[in-house]
């Protein structure tokens, strides 16, 4: 499981875009959203760097949560 902070994810449209972006990299990824804390937890076989790059290309700066 990988957790990302996505500070500019603030609404349902953002959630849909983040989900679509991650699924474009890994269609089988399981994603849990915590909109209040603006975090996602993802179970995927794809490297976190690849997901971060895809999110950045979609306009979302994601950082790995500690």
C-alpha positions, 0 to 999 in steps of 0.5 A, a space after each residue: 500500500 502506498 499513501 500520497 498527499 495530494 494537497 490540491 485535491 479538494 472536490 469530487 471532480 478532483 477525485 474523479 480526475 485522480 482516480 482516472 489518472 491512476 487507472 490509466 497507469 494501472 487499471 487494477 489499482 485499488 484506491 481509497 480516498 480521504 478527502 478531508 485530509 487530501 490523501 489517497 491510499 493505493 494498492 498497485 503493482 506500479 511503482 509510486 514514481 510512475 503514479 506521481 509522474 502521471 498525477 503531476 501531468 494531470 495537474 496534481 502534485 502528489 507526495 509520498 506520505 510518511 
